[in-house]
Amino acid sequence: MDFGLSEDQLLLKDTVRRFLGEQCPTTRVREIMESESGHDAGLWKELCGLGVAGITVPAEYGGLGNELLDLALVAEELGYAATPGPFLGTAMAAIALAEGGDDRMQEHWLPAIASGEVVATVALGEEGSEWDPTRFQTRVAGGKLTGRKPLVPSAQVADVLLVGAVDADGPGLWLVERDAAGMGIQSLTVNDMTRRLDLVSFENTPAIRLPGGQTAFARAFDAGLILLAADAYGGSKRCLEMSTTYALQREQFGKPIGAFQAVKHQLADMATELEPALSLVWYSAHAFDRIREQSSRHAAIAKAHLSDIYDHSTRAATELHGGIGFTWEFDLHLWFRRAIVDRSFLGDANWHRARAAEMAGW
């Protein structure tokens, strides 16, 4: 049995990587992340033209109707290039709408999301790193939503938000359109400048409940964990490549530092920790599509393990680069900063390992 990628999947990866290499080198990454909005509508539109925003959107709504593994392959390449933009929030929102929206919602929003005409995002976590929807303080009564969401991806540029909240029927997701009454958005100063996070507040804001909100929340959350794991893999791979290249070029005592045993060991540790983890990302994406009853557990494991690896990789890469690794002018900090967000967004590794253990009945 062949457990490798299909020709179409390999082509997708190659297409996205070549596009980003040509159109979004780190010079452009820096220009975008240092701009006021942190968003380049032109770059996002071009990525959507490649099908990035519509990969999991059903074909009847203008998407490709592919599986999450295809989307995870894209996330890996975006992480490898430290690509700025609203990919994560839009991908999670599209999955939530496809899983839990009614026909009217899907017909209105999914084609526009797939084409890039609309930027969507999700507003889930709350203060104190709270990601458990049963403990959310954001409430809905009479179709009006009230609460605060401190870590919302790309809220400043989003046209629609899917908000995790609780009403008399329990937790779910509510759709809120941009500029809705009672909604305020405040930019946050965050570590990762390539993926902006905003604080969004609601005060009796009109909201529409997704009919399948509880299921949609869980599916979007699991998908987000897997996409973060894929991003972490791509970023870790880039750090390993940068470190290897530097070790072969930087000389001390008349020879490349890569000739020294201690440096060889560090690079070998990075490689042996990273390479086996790719199968974990792929399997979690496979479980999301094909083994739904196991999806949440595998998504939690993948997020926990890959975010730890990303943290280790960026720290080791910084040490191997020495003083230059800490400078603003050198690009390594782009991935160091992304690793911080991948580690904490949607819950840290310890919490997800505890979740995975509980789901396994340990």
PyMOL commands that set and color helices and strands:
alter all, ss='L'
color gray80, all
select helices_A, chain A and resi 7-23+26-33+41-49+52-54+59-61+68-80+87-100+103-115+133-135+155-157+213-249+257-259+261-274+277-290+292-326+332-344+349-359
alter helices_A, ss='H'
color red, helices_A
select strands_A, chain A and resi 120-123+139-141+144-153+160-167+170-177+183-187+197-206+208-209+251-252+255-256
alter strands_A, ss='S'
color yellow, strands_A
deselect
rebuild
show_as cartoon
